[in-house]
Amino acid sequence: MRICSLLPSATEILYELGLGDSIVGVTHECDYPQDALNKPRVVKSVFDASIMSSEEIDAKIRELVSGMKDIYIIDTELLKELNPDTIVAQGLCEVCSPYLNEVSRARRVLMNKPRVIMLDPHDLDGILDSITQLAEELGLKEKGTAMVDALRRRLEDIRSRVMLLDRPRVLCIEWLKPFFTAGHWVPQMVDTAGGVNCISRRGEPSRRLEFREVADADPDIIIFMPCGFDIPRGLREFKSVEGIEGWYDLRAVKSKQVYIVDSNSYFSRPSHRVVRGVEILAKIIHPNAFNDIEVSEWEVRRVY
């Protein structure tokens, strides 16, 4: 097989299934595992988000979407040279990866030859199903089943341990300026980890969040997971939050239950690594019940 992955989460899953050597092309955001950085990059963003603030990134994306312009561009010449027979993509979010129009363009360039596998998970169960789907379509059904079974056992272990515990109210915020709710699979992750998710609902898209909604919810715990950011990047942006009027009146702030997590690794991408994200959430929400789970300062950081 010659696989081109247009989705960072798919790249992660393909490697986990043992298909790293079959991957001939990836996106500019495919950075895990380390070997993915050595693969030819057939996709690039039309702007450099690494030098922009969260507010500037939001404004740029809004400008491009409203003008019906592309956020990502496929290198068609490189794609033709790589000549993949399989493309893995998604139809979930045009901000997260090349959207349907770019996938169609890739097929036209390759004269509609490659098979296209579309992954479209909207919740935690959907992520596990997408792993099974990808494994089956690539002839690795047994390996995919074993992988998903192992992930389900880890999730069931967490569910069983929080079953009789009190459930604090948790608000997960996906963007710093402006605020966005963390939707899709995150509400189910919070529920599995023993919390009550505030505002957003399982399977629903993330959306812009007004601060009055945060104040009205007044959660016990606030977890920032800015999409695509690691902890150092999130902390650099956090100063914009502390200037919001009413921020220091929030219950979670006063009780020092505000955290930033490595969203890029464990929350933004619908891959098998979200199960590690659930374990991180469980450690945050119920630290005494999960003394056996070790987390590093690169996975979660208490802001105060």
C-alpha positions as CSV (number, residue, x, y, z in Angstrom):
1,M,0.0,0.0,0.0
2,R,0.9,3.6,-0.6
3,I,-1.1,5.7,1.9
4,C,-1.4,9.5,2.0
5,S,-2.8,10.7,5.3
6,L,-4.5,14.1,5.2
7,L,-5.4,13.9,8.9
8,P,-2.9,14.0,11.8
9,S,-5.1,11.6,13.9
10,A,-5.2,9.1,11.1
11,T,-1.4,9.3,10.8
12,E,-1.2,8.4,14.5
13,I,-3.6,5.5,14.1
14,L,-1.8,4.2,11.0
15,Y,1.5,4.0,12.9
16,E,-0.2,2.3,15.8
17,L,-1.5,-0.3,13.4
18,G,2.0,-0.9,12.1
19,L,1.6,0.8,8.8
20,G,4.2,3.6,9.2
21,D,6.3,2.2,6.3
22,S,3.2,2.3,4.0
23,I,2.7,6.1,4.6
24,V,4.1,8.1,1.7
25,G,2.7,11.5,2.5
26,V,1.3,13.5,5.4
27,T,0.2,17.0,6.4
28,H,2.3,19.7,7.9
29,E,0.6,19.0,11.3
30,C,1.5,15.3,11.4
31,D,4.1,15.3,14.2
32,Y,3.4,12.0,16.0
33,P,5.1,9.6,16.3
34,Q,8.5,11.2,15.6
35,D,9.0,9.3,12.4
36,A,6.0,11.1,10.9
37,L,8.1,14.3,10.7
38,N,10.3,12.5,8.1
39,K,7.5,11.9,5.7
40,P,6.9,14.1,2.7
41,R,4.3,16.8,3.5
42,V,1.7,17.1,0.8
43,V,-0.4,19.7,2.7
44,K,0.4,23.1,4.0
45,S,-1.5,25.9,5.7
46,V,-2.0,29.2,3.8
47,F,-0.8,31.1,7.0
48,D,1.8,30.4,9.7
49,A,-0.1,29.9,12.9
50,S,3.1,29.5,14.9
51,I,3.8,33.2,14.9
52,M,0.2,34.4,15.5
53,S,-1.8,34.8,18.7
54,S,-5.0,32.8,19.3
55,E,-7.0,36.0,18.5
56,E,-5.1,36.5,15.2
57,I,-5.6,32.9,14.2
58,D,-9.3,33.1,14.9
59,A,-9.6,36.3,12.9
60,K,-7.6,34.8,9.9
61,I,-9.7,31.6,9.8
62,R,-13.0,33.7,9.9
63,E,-11.7,35.8,7.1
64,L,-10.8,32.7,5.0
65,V,-14.1,30.9,5.7
66,S,-16.3,33.9,5.1
67,G,-14.4,34.5,1.8
68,M,-14.8,30.9,0.8
69,K,-11.0,30.6,0.6
70,D,-8.9,27.5,1.4
71,I,-7.3,27.2,4.8
72,Y,-5.0,24.3,3.5
73,I,-3.4,23.7,0.1
74,I,-2.4,20.3,-1.3
75,D,0.9,20.2,-3.2
76,T,-0.5,18.6,-6.3
77,E,2.9,18.1,-8.0
78,L,4.3,16.3,-4.9
79,L,1.1,14.2,-4.6
80,K,1.4,13.1,-8.2
81,E,5.0,12.1,-7.6
82,L,4.1,10.1,-4.5
83,N,1.3,8.4,-6.3
84,P,-0.7,7.0,-3.4
85,D,-3.3,4.3,-3.9
86,T,-5.1,5.2,-0.6
87,I,-6.0,8.6,0.9
88,V,-7.3,8.9,4.5
89,A,-9.2,12.1,5.2
90,Q,-12.1,13.4,7.2
91,G,-15.3,15.5,6.7
92,L,-15.6,16.7,10.3
93,C,-14.0,20.1,10.4
94,E,-12.5,22.3,7.7
95,V,-10.4,24.1,10.3
96,C,-8.7,20.8,11.4
97,S,-7.6,19.3,8.1
98,P,-8.0,19.6,4.3
99,Y,-11.7,19.7,3.7
100,L,-13.8,17.9,1.1
101,N,-12.9,20.2,-1.7
102,E,-9.2,19.6,-1.2
103,V,-9.8,15.8,-1.1
104,S,-11.8,16.1,-4.4
105,R,-8.9,18.1,-5.9
106,A,-6.4,15.4,-4.8
107,R,-8.5,12.7,-6.5
108,R,-8.7,14.7,-9.7
109,V,-5.0,15.2,-9.7
110,L,-4.6,11.4,-9.4
111,M,-7.3,10.9,-12.0
112,N,-9.7,9.4,-9.4
113,K,-7.4,6.4,-8.9
114,P,-6.9,6.3,-5.1
115,R,-9.3,4.8,-2.7
116,V,-10.5,7.4,-0.2
117,I,-11.2,6.4,3.4
118,M,-13.3,9.1,5.2
119,L,-13.2,9.1,9.0
120,D,-15.9,11.2,10.7
121,P,-16.0,10.6,14.5
122,H,-18.1,12.9,16.7
123,D,-17.7,11.3,20.1
124,L,-15.4,8.9,22.0
125,D,-17.3,5.9,20.8
126,G,-17.0,7.2,17.2
127,I,-13.2,7.5,17.6
128,L,-13.0,3.8,18.6
129,D,-15.3,2.9,15.7
130,S,-13.1,4.9,13.3
131,I,-10.1,2.9,14.4
132,T,-12.0,-0.3,13.7
133,Q,-13.1,1.0,10.3
134,L,-9.6,2.1,9.2
135,A,-8.1,-1.3,10.3
136,E,-10.8,-3.3,8.5
137,E,-10.5,-1.3,5.2
138,L,-6.8,-1.8,5.2
139,G,-6.9,-5.5,5.9
140,L,-5.9,-5.4,9.5
141,K,-9.2,-6.3,11.2
142,E,-7.8,-8.5,13.9
143,K,-5.1,-6.0,14.8
144,G,-7.6,-3.2,14.9
145,T,-10.0,-5.2,17.1
146,A,-7.2,-6.0,19.6
147,M,-6.2,-2.3,19.7
148,V,-9.7,-1.1,20.3
149,D,-10.4,-3.8,22.9
150,A,-7.3,-2.7,24.9
151,L,-8.5,0.9,24.7
152,R,-12.0,-0.1,25.9
153,R,-10.5,-1.9,28.9
154,R,-8.6,1.2,30.0
155,L,-11.8,3.3,29.7
156,E,-13.9,0.7,31.6
157,D,-11.3,0.7,34.4
158,I,-11.8,4.4,34.8
159,R,-15.6,4.2,34.7
160,S,-15.6,1.5,37.3
161,R,-13.4,3.6,39.7
162,V,-15.5,6.8,39.5
163,M,-18.9,5.1,39.6
164,L,-19.6,6.0,43.3
165,L,-17.6,9.2,43.5
166,D,-19.0,12.7,43.6
167,R,-18.9,14.4,40.2
168,P,-17.6,18.0,40.1
169,R,-18.7,20.3,37.4
170,V,-16.0,20.7,34.7
171,L,-15.7,23.2,31.9
172,C,-13.3,22.5,29.1
173,I,-12.4,25.4,26.9
174,E,-11.0,24.8,23.4
175,W,-9.7,28.2,22.5
176,L,-8.4,31.1,24.6
177,K,-9.3,34.3,22.7
178,P,-12.2,34.2,22.0
179,F,-13.4,31.4,24.2
180,F,-14.8,28.2,22.5
181,T,-16.4,25.3,24.1
182,A,-14.7,21.9,23.8
183,G,-17.3,19.9,21.9
184,H,-17.5,16.6,19.9
185,W,-15.8,13.9,22.0
186,V,-14.6,16.0,25.0
187,P,-18.0,16.0,26.9
188,Q,-18.0,12.2,26.8
189,M,-14.3,12.1,27.9
190,V,-15.2,14.3,30.9
191,D,-18.2,12.0,31.8
192,T,-16.0,8.9,31.5
193,A,-13.4,10.5,33.8
194,G,-16.0,11.2,36.5
195,G,-17.0,14.8,36.0
196,V,-20.2,16.6,34.9
197,N,-19.4,18.4,31.6
198,C,-20.6,22.1,31.5
199,I,-22.2,23.9,28.6
200,S,-21.2,21.7,25.6
201,R,-22.9,18.4,24.8
202,R,-21.6,15.1,23.5
203,G,-21.2,14.9,19.7
204,E,-22.0,18.6,19.2
205,P,-19.5,20.9,17.5
206,S,-17.4,23.3,19.4
207,R,-18.7,26.9,19.4
208,R,-17.9,30.4,20.5
209,L,-18.5,30.9,24.2
210,E,-19.4,34.2,25.8
211,F,-17.9,34.8,29.2
212,R,-21.4,35.3,30.7
213,E,-22.0,31.6,30.0
214,V,-18.8,30.7,31.9
215,A,-19.9,32.9,34.8
216,D,-23.4,31.4,34.8
217,A,-22.0,27.8,34.8
218,D,-19.5,28.7,37.5
219,P,-17.7,25.3,37.3
220,D,-15.7,23.6,40.0
221,I,-12.9,22.9,37.6
222,I,-11.8,24.7,34.4
223,I,-9.5,22.9,31.9
224,F,-8.0,24.8,29.0
225,M,-7.3,22.7,26.0
226,P,-6.6,25.1,23.1
227,C,-6.9,23.2,19.9
228,G,-3.6,22.3,18.4
229,F,-1.5,23.8,21.3
230,D,0.8,22.1,23.7
231,I,1.2,23.4,27.3
232,P,4.0,26.0,26.7
233,R,2.0,27.6,23.8
234,G,-1.2,27.6,25.9
235,L,0.6,29.2,28.9
236,R,1.9,32.0,26.7
237,E,-1.6,32.8,25.5
238,F,-3.1,32.5,29.0
239,K,-2.5,36.1,30.0
240,S,-5.3,37.2,27.7
241,V,-7.7,35.2,30.0
242,E,-6.7,36.9,33.2
243,G,-7.7,40.3,32.0
244,I,-11.4,39.3,31.6
245,E,-13.6,41.2,34.1
246,G,-15.1,38.7,36.5
247,W,-12.5,36.0,35.9
248,Y,-11.2,36.0,39.5
249,D,-14.8,35.7,40.8
250,L,-15.2,32.2,39.3
251,R,-15.4,29.3,41.7
252,A,-12.7,27.3,40.0
253,V,-10.3,30.3,40.0
254,K,-10.9,31.0,43.7
255,S,-10.4,27.3,44.6
256,K,-7.3,27.1,42.4
257,Q,-8.7,24.4,40.1
258,V,-7.6,25.8,36.7
259,Y,-5.5,23.6,34.4
260,I,-3.9,23.6,30.9
261,V,-3.4,20.3,29.1
262,D,-1.5,19.2,26.1
263,S,-4.4,19.5,23.7
264,N,-2.4,18.8,20.6
265,S,-1.5,15.3,21.9
266,Y,-4.5,14.1,23.8
267,F,-7.7,16.1,23.1
268,S,-7.8,17.9,19.7
269,R,-7.1,14.8,17.6
270,P,-9.6,11.9,17.3
271,S,-7.0,9.2,17.6
272,H,-6.3,6.4,20.2
273,R,-4.4,8.9,22.3
274,V,-7.7,10.5,23.5
275,V,-7.8,7.5,25.9
276,R,-4.7,8.9,27.6
277,G,-6.6,12.2,27.6
278,V,-9.4,10.5,29.6
279,E,-6.8,9.2,32.1
280,I,-5.4,12.8,32.4
281,L,-8.9,14.2,33.1
282,A,-9.5,11.5,35.7
283,K,-6.3,12.4,37.4
284,I,-7.3,16.1,37.5
285,I,-10.9,15.5,38.6
286,H,-10.3,12.7,41.1
287,P,-6.6,12.8,42.0
288,N,-6.9,10.6,45.1
289,A,-8.7,7.9,43.2
290,F,-6.0,7.7,40.6
291,N,-2.7,7.7,42.5
292,D,-1.5,5.0,40.3
293,I,-1.8,7.2,37.1
294,E,1.3,9.3,36.6
295,V,1.1,12.5,34.6
296,S,3.9,14.8,33.6
297,E,4.1,18.6,33.5
298,W,4.1,18.3,29.7
299,E,0.7,16.6,29.8
300,V,-1.1,18.8,32.4
301,R,-0.1,21.9,34.3
302,R,-2.0,23.5,37.1
303,V,-2.2,27.3,36.3
304,Y,-3.1,28.1,39.9
